């Protein structure tokens, strides 16, 4: 299978090229990404535990799904595609904000992403893809914030950044 490209961007989210995903992570090049947060009517977030075979951050807990846009794909199209691929369901998504972060990993790779954060609502159980997702659970926004303080090592870097810096965006979108 051919490796997917990521969309290289500048600080203004303007596309400046394409690069194979692994190369972009090896070279720490800024590229476009997204993070989807799905909440239920109890204001709980659907968290996923990344699959054990993921090339970085295996078995860490994170937002409902995340990945990279494909060339020609809108942020919402990309989020919807990946939500179905990873969690097995569809729901409407709305983009909330974006931010840039850079995080090196123990395996020599670095995430340097302009991350578009989206929100959606869903009340049923997902049909997880075991190649991508180890487990899942619902957790209140308040409990996630507390647990990140108590057990920061069990969460992904980008998820912690979103909670540390952008918690209010999720709080403002309660049903």
Secondary structure, DSSP 8 states (H G I E B T S, - for coil): ----EEEEE-TT--EEEEEEHHHHHHHT--EEEEEEEEE-TTSEEEEEEE-TT-SSSTT-EESSEEE---TT--HHHHHHHHHHHHHS----EEEEEEEEEEEE-TTS-EEEEEEEEEEEE--S-----TTTEEEEEEEEHHHHHHHHHH-GGGB-HHHHHHHHHHHHHHHTT--
